[in-house]
Amino acid sequence: MPTDWEARYRNADAPWDKGAPHPALLRWLAMHPGRMTERVLVPGCGLGHDVRAIATAEPTSDVLGLDIAPSAIAAASRLDHPANAAFVVGDLFDLAPEHRGRFAWVWEHTCFCAIDPDGRDDYVRAVARSLLPGGHLLGVFYLDPYRGDHRPGGGPPHGCSLEELAMRFVQSGLFAIVESGVPSITYPERDGRERLMLMQRSRAMITDPPTR
Ligand SMILES: C[S@@+](CC[C@H](N)C(=O)[O-])C[C@H]1O[C@@H](n2cnc3c(N)ncnc32)[C@H](O)[C@@H]1O
């Protein structure tokens, strides 16, 4: 059954929300000042902690948080945010024309793992579609979210091997991996379970698979 993200926010059932930006994002921004400027897209931004962090660290950036759940976007918009941060309800897989080919950066954090594994190639194409040719995807990918009762097939977050992740992005012909490593800082329960990756979008055309 697909996840009803709107219902999860309405029912205050959002355990992924840590009430603060991802620590690895804060560290990356501190170590790369002046890098994540221009237009930045944060798909599946939830309550927008990462959006506000990027907009605050890089005042010349123009950061857009996108989420399919109207309640998340309403809550994010109500929180204090700098003028260069904005939020919009939208589906990453059905990007509005004004959001296609517009972003120099995409920041990924627990959107990829929220998507059904069958939709991973669509995710790769959707992110590529949002980026300018040569634009960058920086992401902290939650590869191993399984513990206790949460097993593969049990709904999001969905785990992914590093090999599959690299294969999906690189074999699409749309991305090259620039850097990849275990983040040096994260939430305590995610230690060693994530991968911080910087990828660059190629200049290849984005083709959709034929409809059957
Ligand atoms: C696990 S939550 C992570 C939220 C946020 N990144 C965080 O870490 O707090 C996944 C988010 O992706 C959003 N989402 C799921 N499918 C989406 C889609 N197709 N387009 C945009 N957002 C989507 C959900 O509404 C949810 O807010």
PDBQT file of the ligand as one rigid body, heavy atoms in Angstrom, charges set to zero:
ROOT
HETATM    1  C1  LIG A 301      10.714  10.258   5.346  1.00  0.00    +0.000 C 
HETATM    2  S1  LIG A 301      10.043  11.806   4.996  1.00  0.00    +0.000 S 
HETATM    3  C2  LIG A 301      11.470  12.875   5.102  1.00  0.00    +0.000 C 
HETATM    4  C3  LIG A 301      11.146  14.323   5.285  1.00  0.00    +0.000 C 
HETATM    5  C4  LIG A 301      12.380  15.223   5.482  1.00  0.00    +0.000 C 
HETATM    6  N1  LIG A 301      13.333  15.081   4.402  1.00  0.00    +0.000 N 
HETATM    7  C5  LIG A 301      13.023  14.911   6.804  1.00  0.00    +0.000 C 
HETATM    8  O1  LIG A 301      14.090  14.272   6.826  1.00  0.00    +0.000 OA
HETATM    9  O2  LIG A 301      12.447  15.276   7.839  1.00  0.00    +0.000 OA
HETATM   10  C6  LIG A 301       9.776  11.701   3.239  1.00  0.00    +0.000 C 
HETATM   11  C7  LIG A 301       9.125  12.961   2.693  1.00  0.00    +0.000 C 
HETATM   12  O3  LIG A 301       8.984  12.824   1.272  1.00  0.00    +0.000 OA
HETATM   13  C8  LIG A 301       7.719  13.344   0.897  1.00  0.00    +0.000 C 
HETATM   14  N2  LIG A 301       7.376  12.736  -0.394  1.00  0.00    +0.000 N 
HETATM   15  C9  LIG A 301       7.070  11.436  -0.636  1.00  0.00    +0.000 A 
HETATM   16  N3  LIG A 301       6.841  11.250  -1.950  1.00  0.00    +0.000 NA
HETATM   17  C10 LIG A 301       7.021  12.462  -2.552  1.00  0.00    +0.000 A 
HETATM   18  C11 LIG A 301       6.923  12.922  -3.892  1.00  0.00    +0.000 A 
HETATM   19  N4  LIG A 301       6.588  12.090  -4.893  1.00  0.00    +0.000 N 
HETATM   20  N5  LIG A 301       7.169  14.216  -4.152  1.00  0.00    +0.000 NA
HETATM   21  C12 LIG A 301       7.499  15.079  -3.142  1.00  0.00    +0.000 A 
HETATM   22  N6  LIG A 301       7.594  14.691  -1.856  1.00  0.00    +0.000 NA
HETATM   23  C13 LIG A 301       7.367  13.403  -1.554  1.00  0.00    +0.000 A 
HETATM   24  C14 LIG A 301       6.804  12.960   2.047  1.00  0.00    +0.000 C 
HETATM   25  O4  LIG A 301       5.624  13.717   2.131  1.00  0.00    +0.000 OA
HETATM   26  C15 LIG A 301       7.729  13.192   3.243  1.00  0.00    +0.000 C 
HETATM   27  O5  LIG A 301       7.655  14.504   3.723  1.00  0.00    +0.000 OA
ENDROOT
TORSDOF 0
